[in-house]
Amino acid sequence: FISSRWLMHRFLNTAEVASILRPFYFAVHPDFFGKHPKQRSVNENSLKQLSSFLATLQSPGKINRSANLPFYIRTTTDRDKFMLVYIPLNAQENTYSTIRGILNACNLPTDQLDKIQRPKSSKGTAFEKTFKSNRRDNIDDELFADIIFATQKAKQSESLKTWLVKHAMVAQKRYTALKELKEEVQKLQHELIDHLQLSELRWECGWNIEHYRGCLKSLQGLYTLHPKAFNVLKNRILVFAPFTGVSLDGHVMLNSGEVRTNWLELINNVDSHEKTLRKIPAHENALSKVLRDIRVARRKCMPKITASQYASHLRKITTSLLDFLSKGKYPSHWPENLSDFEIVIECEAGPLMVTPTGQLITPSSCPGPILVDFISKNLETARKNMIEYDKNIHKEKYLLDLCVTAFCLESLTKDDSIIPENMIDCLERLLKINSSVIDTNLLCGSAVHVTNYYSVLSDGTICVPWNWKL
């Protein structure tokens, strides 16, 4: 059963999104912060990241990364005073939920969003249209045009050379300014790994390094007060993340935005979470057997969820397929064995799609007949994507290492939404750059992140679009 409310959430179009977010846009527009360069810069960078996130969210087959974006909003009593808010972006949520979260975080009305109605159609069910669609609405160019500030278009068309000349020095200054802070964070991190006897300590919540330092100090203080409770973390991976729980990989996840007592509660109950985690292989095996030994995988860059949530998703989709088999059979043209293919089960609200890696993605709420029909029509596409991905991923790694060496980079990373094919194109063109065309010293010692826009982050990281132009 698919609720009509869920369907409505999936059918927000570009015009509706732009209209609903207009109050937010006017609340954070960089042009309104002309006398306040710090606030203007923060909002400018966050708007670009938000635009990229929302565009990717509505693009079939693309993958997002969860994040927390800072925005400054003027107070109603004094226009020279600001309130800093963090907007959580969850890669698991749909467009409707994401927009509601944006408005709620800024205390803006959601009346217009609540009134949105999905348009009726006489051809096919809404569920089928949503999950079978392979449309491309040129979203990256058109989506949210009304809410991207006026200078964005000019900046996107700016050449890599021109942009680097303008911003490389700013990036270097920000990077240098945080050098001592980074050293302090590394020291704190190593101390905690030693004291807690951790296998590894990670930061995966999208907030800046100042927030990471605060989390490390809070954890250090908690350990000082309750050293025995931390014995359960020995030889484990501890992660500061967007949620608190035990991940599917068995990592202990602490929500960076929660109070220390919540962290302690989880640490005291890790064993109970482990019991659920140990049941996951049985749930995955049950689904595999129902679906002709298909491999039940987890998406590369899969959004983090708890073991109990994942177990619930697996049970739901397995039940749907058993219901289908009680009334019929799988198509005769299917292979007798599907072990060459991978299926990933995600949250209730999500797309049916084939990823660039060749994995078949389905939400746990998908009815059995629709899932079977989707698999039937996409087995060859999945096989082709797997072969292509295996070839490209090795080439991408090789080219990335060459670029790091050629430009003397501190690091070179990419956004999860950038597929290997696009990253390879970006890296190959970078390696062809002649020093007479672009001063390669502009990038020397920098941290570069390949994404969909130009930006300099607060820590000095240089963001460049994969499809940059000279």
Secondary structure, 3 states (H helix, E strand, C coil): CCCHHHHHHHCCCHHHHHHHCHHHHHHHCHHHHCCCHHHHHHHHHHHHHHHHHHHHHCCCCCCCCCEEEEEEEECCCCCCCEEEEEEEECCCCCHHHHHHHHHHHCCCCCHHHHCCCCCCCCCCCHHHHHHHCCCCCCHHHHCCHHHCCCHHHHHHCCCHHHHHHHHHHHHHHHHHHCHHHHHHHHHHHHHHHHHHCCCEEEECCCCCHHHHHHHHHHHHHHHHHCCHHHHHHCCCEEEEECCCEEECCCCEEEECCCCHHHHHHHHHCHHHHHHHHHHHHHHHHHHHHHCCCCEEECCCCCCCCEHHHHHHHHHHHHHHHHHHHCCCCCCCCCCCCCCCCEEEEECCCCCCEECCCCCEEEECCCCHHHHHHHHHHHHHHHHHHHHHHHHHHHHHHHHHHHHHHHCCCCEEEECCCCCHHHHHHHHHHHHCCCCCCCCHHHCCCCEEEEECCCEECCCCCEEEECCCCC
